Amino acid sequence: MKRIYYIAAAALTLAACGKNDSENAVVEIEEELPLVTVDVAHSMDVAQSKSYTANIEAENVNNIAPASPNRIKTIAVDAGDRVVKGQTLVTLDRANIDQLRINLEQIEREYKRAVQLLEIGGGTQQAVDQLKAQLDAARSQYDNLLENTVLTSPITGVVTARNYDPGDMTGAQPVLTVGQLSPVVKVLIGISENDMNLVSKGMPVSIALDAFPGETFEGKVNRIYPTVDTNTRTFMAEVRISNPGERIKPGMFARVSFDMGTKHNVVVPDRAVVKQTGSGNKYVYVYSNGRVSYKKVELGQRLGDSYELLSGLNDGDTVVTAGQTRLADGIQVLINN
């Protein structure tokens, strides 16, 4: 109604006044409309680079622990030490194994006597068979305990954790953890299922590490897990990173960037995008024939002082870049530029 009042006032003024007065009336009318600045949305090829964060992990991890609880006699290494495959790391108490060795030797003697008696007709095959079964069981038990009395490293790598000291009784935790850091390390990344068709085995990626600012490391997708997590709607991809000199350590924070080609999408100035109060929705006011309309948009990447839009606008749409605070859907406006 306020707009109608001013138009009527302007008409009366035009009838009663001269040219100068009528121009002032027109200016008065125009001042009632919100002034906006506009620009044109345009489509272009946008590089589809996606970045994900993850922690570096060792290529292989081995937990060094005995098969059954025992008291630790010696630990030859500490966290951070390099070890080689087959190196002795931990020795455990031998009291039990010495007893088993004595028992094994006793059964071996009895078995040999039973065989000799059978050969001269003084024994039975049943007795020989029974002692042979006892001998095999005792030898297996002895060998197993012997193997778990001296613990060696199955890989060449670095000790990443030590959980006990000599004299401790082994428990639920491993005595040591050894991680393989060369020739590669890895990261496991949860990728949106929307990008599943864009990620493939062998795909090159670039990695930035907070520990080495300004450096970029190269990697490749080594494995893609076949299922999607129903809670996060992501699938796991394993990326392997070359690690000469073992500079990259487990636990380092990594940003992994995937080059997923290009898409032809609409781009608008960042000033055109407005966040809806009370929600995470983004929208843009589109100008057409003297009026603006509210358009909800889905943002892609930020491109300097512009945004890529995944949906919501068309190429060539005129968008408002300044003056949005006075706007509402469908109202008339004046272009300031």
C-alpha positions as CSV (number, residue, x, y, z in Angstrom):
1,M,0.0,0.0,0.0
2,K,2.9,2.3,0.6
3,R,4.0,2.0,-3.0
4,I,0.4,2.9,-4.2
5,Y,0.4,6.0,-2.0
6,Y,3.6,7.3,-3.5
7,I,2.4,6.6,-7.1
8,A,-0.9,8.5,-6.4
9,A,1.1,11.4,-4.8
10,A,3.3,11.5,-7.8
11,A,0.3,11.6,-10.2
12,L,-1.1,14.6,-8.4
13,T,2.2,16.3,-8.4
14,L,2.6,15.8,-12.1
15,A,-0.8,17.3,-12.7
16,A,-0.1,20.4,-10.5
17,C,3.6,21.0,-11.1
18,G,6.0,21.6,-14.0
19,K,8.7,19.4,-15.4
20,N,11.2,19.7,-12.6
21,D,8.7,18.8,-10.0
22,S,7.6,15.7,-11.9
23,E,11.2,14.5,-12.1
24,N,11.5,14.9,-8.3
25,A,8.4,12.8,-7.9
26,V,9.8,10.0,-10.1
27,V,13.0,10.1,-8.0
28,E,10.9,9.8,-4.9
29,I,9.2,6.7,-6.3
30,E,12.5,5.1,-7.3
31,E,13.9,5.6,-3.8
32,E,11.2,3.4,-2.4
33,L,12.6,0.3,-4.2
34,P,15.6,-1.6,-2.8
35,L,18.8,-1.0,-4.7
36,V,20.8,-4.1,-5.6
37,T,24.0,-4.9,-7.4
38,V,24.0,-7.7,-9.9
39,D,26.3,-10.0,-11.8
40,V,25.8,-12.8,-14.3
41,A,26.2,-16.5,-13.4
42,H,28.3,-18.4,-16.0
43,S,29.1,-22.1,-16.5
44,M,32.6,-23.3,-16.9
45,D,34.8,-26.4,-16.6
46,V,35.6,-26.9,-12.9
47,A,38.4,-29.2,-11.8
48,Q,36.8,-31.8,-9.4
49,S,39.5,-32.0,-6.7
50,K,38.3,-33.6,-3.5
51,S,40.4,-33.5,-0.3
52,Y,40.1,-35.9,2.6
53,T,42.0,-36.0,6.0
54,A,43.4,-39.1,7.6
55,N,46.3,-40.3,9.8
56,I,49.3,-42.1,8.4
57,E,49.6,-45.8,9.2
58,A,52.4,-48.4,8.9
59,E,52.1,-50.7,5.9
60,N,52.2,-53.7,8.2
61,V,51.8,-53.9,12.0
62,N,52.9,-56.9,14.1
63,N,52.0,-57.2,17.8
64,I,54.8,-59.2,19.5
65,A,53.3,-61.4,22.3
66,P,53.5,-65.0,23.6
67,A,50.8,-67.5,23.1
68,S,50.3,-67.9,26.8
69,P,51.1,-65.7,29.8
70,N,54.7,-65.8,31.0
71,R,57.2,-63.7,32.9
72,I,59.5,-61.5,30.8
73,K,63.3,-61.9,31.3
74,T,64.7,-59.4,28.8
75,I,63.5,-56.9,26.2
76,A,66.2,-56.0,23.8
77,V,64.6,-53.0,22.1
78,D,62.7,-49.8,23.0
79,A,60.1,-47.6,21.2
80,G,61.7,-46.0,18.1
81,D,64.4,-48.7,17.6
82,R,64.8,-50.2,14.2
83,V,64.6,-54.0,14.0
84,V,65.2,-56.5,11.2
85,K,63.2,-59.6,10.3
86,G,64.2,-62.6,12.6
87,Q,65.8,-60.4,15.3
88,T,65.3,-61.5,18.9
89,L,63.3,-58.9,20.7
90,V,62.0,-60.6,23.9
91,T,63.0,-63.6,26.0
92,L,60.7,-65.1,28.6
93,D,61.1,-67.3,31.7
94,R,62.3,-70.8,30.8
95,A,61.1,-72.6,34.0
96,N,58.1,-74.2,32.3
97,I,60.1,-75.1,29.1
98,D,62.8,-76.8,31.1
99,Q,60.2,-79.0,32.8
100,L,58.6,-79.8,29.4
101,R,62.1,-80.7,28.0
102,I,62.7,-83.2,30.9
103,N,59.2,-84.7,30.3
104,L,59.9,-84.9,26.6
105,E,63.2,-86.7,27.0
106,Q,61.5,-89.2,29.4
107,I,58.8,-90.1,26.9
108,E,61.4,-90.5,24.1
109,R,63.3,-93.0,26.2
110,E,60.2,-95.0,27.0
111,Y,59.1,-95.0,23.3
112,K,62.6,-96.3,22.2
113,R,62.4,-99.1,24.8
114,A,58.9,-100.1,23.6
115,V,60.1,-100.2,20.0
116,Q,63.1,-102.4,21.0
117,L,60.9,-104.8,23.0
118,L,58.5,-105.1,20.1
119,E,61.3,-106.0,17.8
120,I,62.4,-108.9,20.0
121,G,58.8,-110.0,20.7
122,G,58.6,-108.7,24.2
123,G,56.1,-105.9,23.8
124,T,52.9,-105.0,21.9
125,Q,52.2,-102.7,19.0
126,Q,49.5,-101.0,21.1
127,A,52.0,-99.9,23.7
128,V,54.3,-98.5,20.9
129,D,51.4,-96.6,19.4
130,Q,50.3,-95.1,22.7
131,L,53.8,-93.9,23.5
132,K,54.2,-92.5,20.0
133,A,51.1,-90.4,20.4
134,Q,52.3,-89.2,23.8
135,L,55.7,-88.3,22.3
136,D,54.2,-86.3,19.4
137,A,52.0,-84.3,21.8
138,A,54.9,-83.6,24.2
139,R,57.1,-82.5,21.4
140,S,54.4,-80.2,19.9
141,Q,53.9,-78.7,23.3
142,Y,57.6,-78.2,23.9
143,D,58.2,-76.7,20.4
144,N,55.3,-74.3,20.9
145,L,56.5,-73.1,24.3
146,L,60.0,-72.8,23.0
147,E,58.8,-70.6,20.1
148,N,57.0,-68.4,22.6
149,T,60.0,-68.2,25.0
150,V,62.1,-66.3,22.5
151,L,60.1,-63.7,20.5
152,T,61.5,-62.5,17.2
153,S,60.4,-59.8,14.7
154,P,58.5,-61.2,11.7
155,I,59.2,-58.0,9.7
156,T,61.8,-55.3,9.3
157,G,60.6,-52.1,10.7
158,V,60.4,-49.8,13.7
159,V,59.2,-50.5,17.3
160,T,56.2,-48.2,17.7
161,A,55.1,-49.3,21.2
162,R,56.6,-51.0,24.3
163,N,54.1,-52.0,27.0
164,Y,56.1,-54.0,29.5
165,D,59.4,-54.1,31.3
166,P,61.6,-57.0,32.3
167,G,60.1,-58.9,35.3
168,D,56.5,-58.1,34.2
169,M,54.0,-60.8,33.6
170,T,52.6,-60.7,30.1
171,G,48.9,-59.9,29.8
172,A,46.3,-58.7,27.3
173,Q,48.6,-56.1,25.6
174,P,51.4,-57.1,23.3
175,V,54.9,-56.8,24.7
176,L,56.0,-54.8,21.6
177,T,54.4,-53.4,18.4
178,V,56.5,-53.3,15.3
179,G,55.5,-51.3,12.2
180,Q,56.8,-51.6,8.7
181,L,57.6,-48.0,7.4
182,S,59.3,-48.8,4.2
183,P,59.2,-48.8,1.2
184,V,55.6,-47.4,1.8
185,V,53.2,-46.3,4.4
186,K,49.4,-46.0,4.0
187,V,46.3,-44.0,4.8
188,L,42.7,-45.3,5.0
189,I,40.2,-42.7,3.8
190,G,36.4,-42.7,4.1
191,I,35.1,-41.4,0.7
192,S,31.5,-40.3,0.0
193,E,29.5,-42.9,-1.9
194,N,28.6,-40.2,-4.4
195,D,32.2,-40.3,-5.6
196,M,32.5,-44.1,-5.8
197,N,32.5,-44.2,-9.6
198,L,35.3,-41.5,-9.7
199,V,37.8,-43.4,-7.6
200,S,39.7,-46.4,-9.0
201,K,42.6,-48.7,-8.1
202,G,45.9,-47.2,-9.2
203,M,44.6,-43.7,-9.3
204,P,47.3,-41.1,-8.4
205,V,46.8,-38.8,-5.4
206,S,48.7,-36.0,-3.8
207,I,49.3,-35.8,0.0
208,A,50.2,-32.9,2.2
209,L,51.5,-33.4,5.7
210,D,51.4,-30.9,8.5
211,A,54.9,-32.1,9.5
212,F,56.4,-31.0,6.2
213,P,54.7,-27.7,5.2
214,G,55.1,-26.8,1.6
215,E,56.0,-30.4,0.5
216,T,53.7,-32.6,-1.6
217,F,54.0,-36.4,-1.6
218,E,52.7,-38.7,-4.3
219,G,50.6,-41.8,-3.7
220,K,48.3,-44.2,-5.4
221,V,45.0,-45.9,-4.5
222,N,46.0,-49.5,-3.6
223,R,42.7,-51.0,-2.5
224,I,39.0,-50.1,-2.6
225,Y,36.8,-51.8,0.0
226,P,33.7,-53.3,-1.6
227,T,31.1,-52.2,1.0
228,V,29.6,-48.8,2.0
229,D,29.2,-47.9,5.7
230,T,25.5,-47.5,6.3
231,N,26.0,-45.0,9.1
232,T,28.4,-42.6,7.3
233,R,27.5,-43.4,3.7
234,T,31.2,-43.7,2.9
235,F,33.4,-46.4,1.5
236,M,37.1,-47.0,2.4
237,A,40.0,-46.5,0.1
238,E,43.6,-47.4,1.0
239,V,46.3,-45.1,-0.4
240,R,49.9,-46.2,-0.4
241,I,52.6,-43.5,-0.1
242,S,56.3,-44.0,-1.0
243,N,58.4,-43.4,2.0
244,P,62.1,-43.4,1.2
245,G,64.2,-42.7,4.3
246,E,61.2,-43.4,6.5
247,R,60.5,-39.7,6.9
248,I,56.8,-40.2,7.2
249,K,55.8,-41.7,10.5
250,P,52.6,-43.4,11.7
251,G,50.1,-41.0,13.3
252,M,51.1,-38.0,11.2
253,F,48.1,-35.9,10.0
254,A,47.6,-36.1,6.2
255,R,45.5,-34.2,3.7
256,V,44.9,-36.4,0.6
257,S,43.7,-34.8,-2.6
258,F,42.0,-36.7,-5.4
259,D,41.9,-35.3,-9.0
260,M,38.4,-36.5,-10.2
261,G,38.4,-34.8,-13.6
262,T,36.2,-31.8,-14.5
263,K,32.6,-30.9,-14.6
264,H,30.8,-28.1,-16.5
265,N,29.0,-26.3,-13.6
266,V,27.6,-22.8,-13.0
267,V,29.9,-20.4,-11.1
268,V,28.7,-17.3,-9.2
269,P,30.5,-14.6,-7.1
270,D,30.8,-15.6,-3.5
271,R,29.0,-12.4,-2.5
272,A,25.8,-13.7,-4.2
273,V,25.5,-16.7,-1.8
274,V,23.6,-16.0,1.4
275,K,23.1,-18.5,4.3
276,Q,19.5,-18.9,5.4
277,T,19.1,-17.9,9.1
278,G,18.5,-20.9,11.4
279,S,19.6,-23.5,8.9
280,G,22.5,-24.6,6.8
281,N,20.7,-23.9,3.6
282,K,22.3,-21.5,1.0
283,Y,20.4,-19.4,-1.5
284,V,20.9,-16.8,-4.2
285,Y,18.5,-14.0,-5.3
286,V,18.0,-14.1,-9.1
287,Y,17.0,-10.9,-10.9
288,S,14.5,-11.0,-13.8
289,N,12.2,-8.3,-15.2
290,G,12.6,-5.9,-12.3
291,R,12.0,-8.5,-9.6
292,V,14.1,-11.0,-7.6
293,S,13.3,-14.6,-6.7
294,Y,14.7,-16.8,-4.1
295,K,16.7,-19.8,-5.4
296,K,18.1,-22.5,-3.1
297,V,21.5,-23.7,-4.3
298,E,23.9,-26.5,-3.5
299,L,27.5,-25.4,-3.2
300,G,30.5,-27.1,-4.7
301,Q,34.0,-25.9,-4.3
302,R,35.2,-22.4,-3.4
303,L,37.1,-21.0,-6.4
304,G,38.9,-17.8,-5.1
305,D,36.2,-15.2,-4.9
306,S,33.5,-17.4,-6.5
307,Y,31.6,-20.6,-5.7
308,E,30.9,-23.6,-7.9
309,L,27.2,-24.5,-7.8
310,L,26.1,-28.1,-8.1
311,S,22.4,-27.2,-8.5
312,G,20.0,-24.3,-8.3
313,L,20.9,-21.9,-11.1
314,N,21.3,-21.8,-14.9
315,D,24.0,-20.4,-17.1
316,G,23.3,-16.7,-17.7
317,D,21.1,-16.1,-14.7
318,T,21.4,-12.6,-13.3
319,V,22.3,-12.8,-9.6
320,V,22.2,-10.2,-6.8
321,T,25.7,-9.6,-5.3
322,A,24.9,-6.7,-2.9
323,G,21.8,-5.4,-1.1
324,Q,20.3,-8.7,-0.1
325,T,19.3,-7.6,3.4
326,R,16.2,-5.8,2.2
327,L,15.1,-8.5,-0.2
328,A,12.3,-11.0,-0.1
329,D,11.0,-13.5,-2.7
330,G,9.2,-11.8,-5.6
331,I,9.7,-8.1,-4.7
332,Q,10.6,-5.3,-7.1
333,V,14.1,-3.9,-7.1
334,L,16.3,-1.3,-8.8
335,I,19.7,-2.2,-10.2
336,N,22.4,0.0,-8.7
337,N,25.0,-0.9,-11.3
